Amino acid sequence: MSASTVTPKPLHVAIIMDGNGRWAERRGVPRALGHREGVQALRRTIKAAPELGVKCLTVFGFSTENWSRPADEVSDLMGLIRAFIGGDLKKLDKAGVRVRVLGRRAGVPADILKLIDHAEATTAGNDKFLLQVAFNYGGRSDLVDAAQALVDRAAREGTFEVDEDTFGDQLSTAGSPPVDLIIRTSGEQRLSNFLLWDCAYAELVFQPVLWPDYGPEALQAAIEEFSRRERRFGGREVLEAPVSPSAERVVI
Ligand code: FPP
């Protein structure tokens, strides 16, 4: 495909929602309030994303490393995740959103696991938009779990061949399209162990805005920045998307 025929819109956007703490600090209010406003920003962003042509949004809700925060902050974040996955489900389902929660199930409180299972089962047939919430997620642990699953399968079935599709199918993102655009707010410029496999060819956009202030305008600005990038996926021609053997495996 030549550059002139390219319509560069990101199908899959992933966001590292950073800066809740600093937002709260700057206002002299508890961090919990920053996280609470962060959920509001998430709601605004979920609404705006499909209007901007995005089909899949993946957000970093809670990392495997976030357990090391003080107990009261972990408890605040758990409460917000409970409220979001439980409380917003009806609205998301009605809007045709399929909800998936990425990450390790081990170590997640039982009541949250129940909410996750319910949300995933309720929305499994939706195909307008895919929302993936990374929760108790780490890119490296997801890769390790995938490798372990393949080792277990080899021991069980004697199948020793691995390719990109069979490996990708074992990740918690299995079936979601590759990430086109990854956004990190708050000005920090790191991936922080997020979606290491899926971001292989993602465009990185770092925005100074603190996450609780995020919304449709900021998302649109990130998408416009993405549209100005030329993606070659290791080749010489500008392409809209990678020529990937996984293209027919995507769930949405
Ligand atoms: C980073 O802010 C944000 C997080 C720890 C995760 C994002 C969490 C939310 C938006 C709320 C709950 C999530 C869901 C999915 C309902 P920070 O505390 O690291 O900010 P700082 O770097 O300014 O301290």
Residues whose N, C-alpha, C, O or C-beta is under 5 A from the ligand:
A	BS01	FPP	M17 D18 G19 N20 G21 R22 W23 H35 G38 V39 F60 G61 L77 L80 I81 F84 V133
